[in-house]
């Protein structure tokens, strides 16, 4: 019987991934952890514990004591925040991953690990349109550099020690459950909240900045599908490209206006514009589709209707 550990369960991905995993494997089989308190639905539906992934001794003790078989390691400092605290972000992002890889190497019960990479691994020299799985990767941010280094370590641990570690390069992720958390693509979350709250939004990217996005439902589905795929079918052991739909802030604003006609937007690009300009406009995820059947259910139109309805419920 699988016993699953989710590290970073209070974050944007973790808070939804935990609940979906509990539906599949059972509430008591999915252990949620974070360095901060989790939402009530997580703490009330199954085990939750405060746990610092940087504390390798506490980490391995928890994993052995609870007979953990799978680890989803989601804790990280995101792109925007990482640029403000580069050395701290590097230490947290890299040391935490190395702790997980070492635990997976040493603890026999742990047979599978998930760690998320990002489109931040790409840079200004990368082809911008339909970015290939294998291409030039010269990231210009601390976050991107840490993710690229992490990909190489994952590949190394698979080839050297046989650690079954799996990863996807997430595009921008959009969710109504948790608000923005310091990422460059977070305008696509903020804009929906501000549309409902204020009817106006000041965007930190230019109106024509195209970036690939994915609704959280599809991101969670893709993550679990990858982890449930037989290892023999996987050809990528660093990180799979994952694409959804590519949109600009102007296109998101136009879609929201169909529901909130008075909604207005202005643009005041900040340091995140340079980051966004170094990332792909669109991503080729053909290999993910071939290897483990990646597909997505939500486009901008379907997602916008759900986002606005759910945010209204939440704020009311």
C-alpha positions as CSV (number, residue, x, y, z in Angstrom):
1,X,0.0,0.0,0.0
2,X,1.4,3.4,-1.0
3,X,2.2,5.9,1.7
4,X,2.7,9.3,0.1
5,X,4.5,12.4,1.5
6,X,3.8,15.8,0.1
7,X,6.3,18.5,1.0
8,X,5.0,22.0,0.5
9,X,1.4,21.0,1.1
10,X,0.3,24.6,2.0
11,X,1.4,26.0,-1.4
12,X,-0.4,26.6,-4.7
13,X,0.2,23.2,-6.1
14,X,0.5,21.2,-2.8
15,X,-2.8,22.4,-1.4
16,X,-4.7,20.9,-4.4
17,X,-2.5,17.9,-5.0
18,X,-2.9,16.6,-1.5
19,X,-6.7,16.5,-1.8
20,X,-6.6,14.8,-5.1
21,X,-4.1,12.2,-3.9
22,X,-6.3,11.5,-0.9
23,X,-9.2,10.8,-3.2
24,X,-7.1,8.2,-5.0
25,X,-5.1,6.6,-2.2
26,X,-7.2,7.3,0.9
27,X,-7.0,10.1,3.4
28,X,-4.8,8.4,5.9
29,X,-2.2,7.4,3.2
30,X,-1.2,10.9,2.2
31,X,0.9,12.8,4.7
32,X,0.9,16.5,4.1
33,X,3.8,18.6,5.5
34,X,5.0,22.2,5.3
35,X,6.8,24.8,7.4
36,X,3.6,26.8,7.7
37,X,0.0,25.8,8.7
38,X,-2.1,24.2,6.0
39,X,-5.7,25.0,5.0
40,X,-8.4,23.4,7.1
41,X,-9.4,20.9,4.3
42,X,-5.9,19.4,4.5
43,X,-5.6,19.3,8.2
44,X,-9.1,18.0,8.8
45,X,-9.1,15.3,6.1
46,X,-5.8,13.5,6.9
47,X,-2.4,13.7,8.6
48,X,-0.6,17.0,8.6
49,X,2.7,17.9,10.3
50,X,5.0,20.9,10.3
51,X,8.2,19.7,8.7
52,X,11.3,21.5,7.4
53,X,12.7,19.8,4.4
54,X,16.0,21.5,5.1
55,X,16.4,19.5,8.3
56,X,17.7,16.3,6.8
57,X,17.7,14.4,10.1
58,X,14.0,15.3,10.8
59,X,13.1,14.5,7.2
60,X,14.6,11.0,7.2
61,X,13.2,10.2,10.6
62,X,9.7,11.1,9.4
63,X,10.0,9.1,6.2
64,X,11.2,6.0,8.0
65,X,8.8,6.2,10.9
66,X,5.8,6.6,8.5
67,X,7.0,4.0,6.0
68,X,6.8,6.6,3.1
69,X,6.9,5.0,-0.4
70,X,6.4,8.1,-2.6
71,X,7.6,11.7,-2.1
72,X,6.2,14.8,-3.9
73,X,8.7,17.6,-3.1
74,X,7.1,21.0,-4.0
75,X,8.8,23.4,-1.6
76,X,10.7,26.2,-3.4
77,X,11.3,29.9,-3.6
78,X,9.6,31.1,-6.8
79,X,11.1,33.3,-9.5
80,X,10.1,36.8,-8.4
81,X,10.9,36.3,-4.8
82,X,14.2,34.4,-5.6
83,X,15.5,37.5,-7.4
84,X,15.2,39.5,-4.2
85,X,17.0,36.9,-2.1
86,X,19.2,35.0,-4.5
87,X,21.6,33.2,-2.2
88,X,18.8,32.2,0.2
89,X,16.7,31.0,-2.7
90,X,19.6,29.0,-4.2
91,X,20.2,27.3,-0.8
92,X,16.6,26.4,-0.2
93,X,15.9,25.2,-3.7
94,X,19.0,23.1,-4.1
95,X,19.7,21.8,-0.6
96,X,16.1,20.7,-0.2
97,X,16.2,18.7,-3.4
98,X,19.5,17.1,-2.5
99,X,18.0,16.1,0.9
100,X,15.2,14.4,-0.9
101,X,17.4,12.6,-3.5
102,X,19.7,11.3,-0.8
103,X,16.8,10.0,1.3
104,X,15.4,8.3,-1.8
105,X,18.8,6.8,-2.5
106,X,19.2,5.5,1.1
107,X,15.7,4.5,2.2
108,X,14.6,1.3,0.5
109,X,10.8,1.9,1.0
110,X,11.0,5.1,-1.1
111,X,10.6,4.0,-4.7
112,X,9.4,7.1,-6.5
113,X,9.9,10.9,-6.2
114,X,8.3,13.9,-7.9
115,X,10.1,17.2,-8.2
116,X,8.8,20.1,-10.3
117,X,10.9,22.0,-12.7
118,X,9.7,25.0,-14.7
119,X,9.9,26.9,-18.0
120,X,12.3,29.1,-16.1
121,X,15.1,26.7,-17.2
122,X,14.9,28.3,-20.6
123,X,16.5,31.6,-21.4
124,X,16.8,34.3,-24.0
125,X,18.9,32.1,-26.4
126,X,16.2,29.4,-26.3
127,X,13.8,29.2,-29.3
128,X,10.7,31.1,-28.1
129,X,8.0,29.5,-30.2
130,X,7.1,25.8,-29.6
131,X,10.2,25.4,-27.4
132,X,11.6,21.8,-27.9
133,X,12.2,19.3,-25.2
134,X,15.9,19.3,-26.0
135,X,17.2,22.7,-26.7
136,X,19.6,25.5,-25.6
137,X,19.0,26.2,-21.9
138,X,20.7,29.4,-20.5
139,X,18.4,30.7,-17.7
140,X,19.1,34.3,-16.4
141,X,17.3,34.0,-13.0
142,X,18.4,32.3,-9.8
143,X,15.1,30.3,-9.9
144,X,15.9,29.1,-13.5
145,X,19.5,28.2,-12.7
146,X,18.4,26.2,-9.6
147,X,15.8,24.4,-11.6
148,X,18.2,23.6,-14.4
149,X,20.8,22.3,-11.9
150,X,18.0,20.3,-10.2
151,X,17.1,18.6,-13.5
152,X,20.7,17.5,-14.0
153,X,20.9,16.1,-10.4
154,X,17.6,14.2,-11.0
155,X,19.0,12.7,-14.2
156,X,22.3,11.9,-12.4
157,X,20.6,10.1,-9.5
158,X,18.4,8.1,-11.9
159,X,21.4,7.0,-14.0
160,X,23.9,6.6,-11.1
161,X,21.8,5.2,-8.3
162,X,18.5,4.1,-10.0
163,X,16.4,6.7,-8.1
164,X,13.1,6.9,-9.9
165,X,12.6,10.7,-9.8
166,X,10.1,12.2,-12.2
167,X,9.6,15.9,-13.1
168,X,7.7,18.2,-15.4
169,X,8.5,21.8,-16.5
170,X,5.4,23.6,-15.3
171,X,4.3,26.6,-17.3
172,X,2.4,29.4,-15.4
173,X,-0.2,27.8,-13.1
174,X,-3.6,29.3,-12.5
175,X,-5.7,28.4,-9.5
176,X,-8.5,30.0,-7.5
177,X,-7.7,28.1,-4.3
178,X,-4.5,29.9,-3.4
179,X,-3.5,33.4,-4.3
180,X,-0.2,34.5,-6.0
181,X,3.0,33.4,-4.3
182,X,5.9,35.4,-5.9
183,X,6.1,33.9,-9.4
184,X,6.5,35.8,-12.7
185,X,3.4,34.3,-14.2
186,X,1.3,35.1,-11.1
187,X,-0.4,38.1,-12.8
188,X,-2.6,35.4,-14.3
189,X,-3.9,34.6,-10.7
190,X,-3.9,38.2,-9.4
191,X,-5.9,39.5,-12.3
192,X,-8.9,37.3,-11.6
193,X,-8.9,38.2,-7.9
194,X,-8.6,41.9,-8.6
195,X,-11.3,41.7,-11.2
196,X,-13.7,40.4,-8.6
197,X,-12.4,42.6,-5.7
198,X,-11.9,46.0,-7.4
199,X,-12.9,45.8,-11.0
200,X,-9.4,47.1,-12.0
201,X,-5.9,45.6,-12.2
202,X,-2.4,47.0,-12.7
203,X,-0.3,44.4,-14.4
204,X,3.4,44.0,-13.9
205,X,3.9,42.7,-17.4
206,X,3.2,44.4,-20.8
207,X,-0.1,43.7,-22.5
208,X,1.5,41.6,-25.3
209,X,3.7,39.3,-23.1
210,X,2.7,35.8,-24.2
211,X,3.5,33.0,-21.8
212,X,2.3,29.3,-21.6
213,X,-0.3,28.7,-18.9
214,X,-2.1,25.7,-17.4
215,X,-5.2,25.5,-15.2
216,X,-4.4,23.9,-11.9
217,X,-6.8,21.0,-12.5
218,X,-4.8,20.0,-15.6
219,X,-1.5,20.5,-13.7
220,X,-2.6,18.1,-10.9
221,X,-3.9,15.6,-13.4
222,X,-0.6,15.6,-15.4
223,X,1.5,15.3,-12.2
224,X,-0.4,12.2,-11.0
225,X,-0.6,10.7,-14.4
226,X,3.2,10.9,-14.8
227,X,3.7,9.4,-11.3
228,X,1.4,6.5,-12.1
229,X,3.0,5.6,-15.5
230,X,5.1,2.5,-15.7
231,X,8.8,3.5,-15.6
232,X,9.5,1.5,-18.7
233,X,7.5,3.9,-20.8
234,X,9.4,7.0,-19.7
235,X,12.2,8.3,-21.9
236,X,13.0,11.6,-20.1
237,X,14.6,11.5,-16.6
238,X,15.4,15.1,-16.1
239,X,12.1,16.9,-16.7
240,X,9.3,16.8,-19.3
241,X,8.1,19.9,-21.2
242,X,4.5,20.7,-20.3
243,X,2.5,23.1,-22.3
244,X,-1.1,24.3,-22.0
245,X,-2.3,27.4,-23.8
246,X,-0.4,30.6,-24.5
247,X,-2.0,33.9,-23.5
248,X,-1.1,37.5,-23.0
249,X,-2.4,39.8,-20.2
250,X,-4.5,41.6,-22.8
251,X,-6.2,38.4,-23.8
252,X,-6.9,37.4,-20.2
253,X,-8.4,40.9,-19.6
254,X,-10.6,40.6,-22.7
255,X,-11.9,37.2,-21.6
256,X,-12.7,38.5,-18.1
257,X,-14.5,41.5,-19.6
258,X,-17.0,39.1,-21.2
259,X,-18.1,38.4,-17.6
260,X,-17.3,41.8,-16.0
261,X,-17.8,44.4,-18.7
262,X,-16.6,47.3,-16.5
263,X,-13.2,45.6,-15.7
264,X,-10.3,47.8,-16.5
265,X,-6.5,47.1,-16.7
266,X,-3.3,49.2,-16.8
267,X,0.3,48.2,-17.3
268,X,3.3,49.0,-15.1
269,X,6.1,46.5,-16.0
270,X,8.6,45.8,-13.2
271,X,11.7,43.6,-12.9
272,X,9.6,40.5,-13.7
273,X,9.2,41.8,-17.3
274,X,12.8,40.9,-18.0
275,X,12.3,37.4,-16.6
276,X,9.1,36.9,-18.7
277,X,10.9,38.1,-21.8
278,X,13.5,35.3,-21.4
279,X,10.9,32.6,-21.3
280,X,9.1,30.7,-24.1
281,X,5.9,32.0,-25.8
282,X,4.8,28.4,-26.3
283,X,6.2,24.9,-25.4
284,X,6.3,21.7,-27.4
285,X,5.1,18.9,-25.1
286,X,4.9,16.2,-27.7
287,X,7.2,13.8,-25.8
288,X,5.0,14.0,-22.7
289,X,2.0,13.2,-24.8
290,X,3.7,10.2,-26.4
291,X,5.3,8.8,-23.2
292,X,2.5,9.1,-20.7
293,X,-0.5,10.7,-22.5
294,X,-0.4,14.3,-21.3
295,X,-3.4,16.3,-22.4
296,X,-5.3,19.3,-20.9
297,X,-9.0,19.9,-20.5
298,X,-9.2,23.6,-20.0
299,X,-8.5,26.6,-22.3
300,X,-8.7,30.3,-21.4
301,X,-12.5,30.5,-21.9
302,X,-13.4,27.5,-19.8
303,X,-10.9,28.4,-17.1
304,X,-12.0,32.0,-16.8
305,X,-15.6,31.1,-16.1
306,X,-14.6,28.7,-13.3
307,X,-12.0,31.1,-11.9
308,X,-14.5,34.0,-11.5
309,X,-17.3,31.8,-10.1
310,X,-15.0,30.2,-7.5
311,X,-13.3,33.4,-6.5
312,X,-16.7,35.0,-5.9
313,X,-17.7,32.1,-3.7
314,X,-14.4,32.3,-1.8
315,X,-14.5,36.0,-1.2
316,X,-18.1,36.0,-0.1
